[in-house]
Amino acid sequence: MIIDIYKSTKNGNKYLSIPKGTKIAQLELPDSVDSDLLTLSPFKTRLEIEPKNTHATLDQDDIIQQIERNGYAVHEAKTVITVGTVK
């Protein structure tokens, strides 16, 4: 599946993904959707995700299941890097 990912401009850890070619402006979200996801900016286009494959910041299986069920996926993506100091 090839997806486009949009990032919340209110909370940089929240994302909305849709199948490539879906017009984001025509997407109908439920009233219960997180209000942080109502203001988005493009983040990544044409990302290929596959079931059962691992990705450092995405749960690909969950995103695919949400898109198949809802037409979109709401998720977070976060990479944490811990840096040590010299003593």
C-alpha positions in Angstrom: 0.0 0.0 0.0 1.3 3.5 -0.8 0.3 6.2 1.6 0.6 10.0 2.0 1.2 11.2 5.6 0.1 14.5 7.1 1.4 15.9 10.3 -0.6 17.9 12.8 0.5 21.5 13.0 -0.7 21.6 16.6 1.1 18.5 17.9 4.1 17.3 16.0 3.7 13.7 17.3 0.3 13.2 15.7 -0.2 12.1 12.1 -3.0 11.2 9.7 -2.2 8.8 6.8 -4.4 8.2 3.7 -4.0 6.1 0.6 -2.0 7.8 -2.1 -4.3 9.8 -4.4 -6.9 10.5 -1.7 -7.8 14.2 -1.6 -7.3 15.3 2.0 -9.7 18.2 1.7 -12.5 15.8 0.8 -11.9 13.4 3.7 -14.8 13.1 6.0 -13.7 12.7 9.6 -16.0 11.9 12.5 -16.8 14.5 15.1 -14.9 12.4 17.6 -11.6 12.8 15.8 -8.8 14.5 17.8 -9.0 18.2 17.1 -5.2 18.3 16.7 -5.7 16.5 13.4 -7.9 19.2 11.9 -4.9 21.3 11.0 -2.4 19.4 9.0 0.6 19.9 6.8 2.1 17.4 4.3 4.8 15.3 5.8 5.7 12.4 3.5 4.2 11.4 0.2 4.2 8.1 -1.6 5.5 6.0 1.3 5.2 2.3 0.6 4.1 0.3 3.6 3.6 -3.5 3.7 2.0 -5.8 6.3 4.4 -7.7 8.5 7.3 -5.4 7.8 8.8 -3.4 10.6 9.4 0.3 10.4 11.4 2.3 12.9 8.6 4.8 13.7 5.4 3.3 12.2 3.2 0.3 13.1 2.5 -0.6 9.5 -0.1 -3.3 10.2 -2.1 -0.9 12.3 -2.0 1.8 9.7 -3.1 -0.6 7.0 -6.0 -2.0 9.1 -7.2 1.5 10.0 -7.1 2.6 6.3 -9.0 -0.5 5.2 -11.6 0.1 8.0 -11.9 4.0 7.9 -10.2 5.2 4.8 -7.6 6.9 6.9 -5.3 6.1 9.9 -4.5 8.2 12.9 -1.2 7.5 14.5 1.9 8.8 16.3 5.4 8.6 15.2 8.3 9.3 17.4 12.0 8.5 17.5 13.8 8.9 20.7 17.6 9.2 20.8 19.4 9.1 24.1 22.8 10.8 24.2 25.2 10.1 27.0 27.9 12.3 28.4 31.5 11.5 29.1 32.4 11.4 32.8 
